[in-house]
């Protein structure tokens, strides 16, 4: 009889220990499933804007939370600097750092250009003498002092278009061209300036480019040069 009681006690104790172990394992699993890690992000530029999944969360520094098996996208922007972007993910057997410092690099496209209100707009160059052969020749020579290739020219209709001049930077690609059309007072000109954030973009990838309110310094004087030299 005592042996049966001891056996029953042993079985009960074993089942109890198994139950405790199972509950503990479930607790650990549950905690790991819902674990959240926090990372404090700081930046070399104190006024840089920090976005998490497209939402502005701070300037210069911010604390982000990342849930288990999830990722968040962090983007840091400031005018004149290359946008920094990084994903923070919690993966199996890997933890995120408590702190992360990100240094923004200067955007050479920005420092190599100037802000302007003459880009991508039609501007009339008044010529008192009219569109004479000498005037047309002078116009071509002035433009060729800024651009290497004139892609299309027609003196009869006073139309001229340069080929795209392309400059690649670490932040993307800038393309520039010059267009001349006839105007009753002389010529109508346009300095076209466009930028793409795709560093592999070519001049044929129109969908990757957008109008830019800046002009590379090389071309900033072309219109004023035409205005002063064509009479």
Secondary structure, DSSP 8 states (H G I E B T S, - for coil): -HHHHHHHHHHHHHHHHHHHHHHHHHHHHHHHHT-EEEEEEEESSTT-EEEETTEEEEESEEEEEEETT-EEEEEEE-TTB--EEEEEE--TT----SEEEE---B-HHHHTEEE-SSBTSEEEEE-TT-S-HHHHHHHHHHHHTT-S-EEEEETTTTEEEE--EEEEETTEEEEEEEEEEEETTEEEEEEEEEEES-TT--TT-GGG-EE-SEEEGGGTTHHHHHHHH--
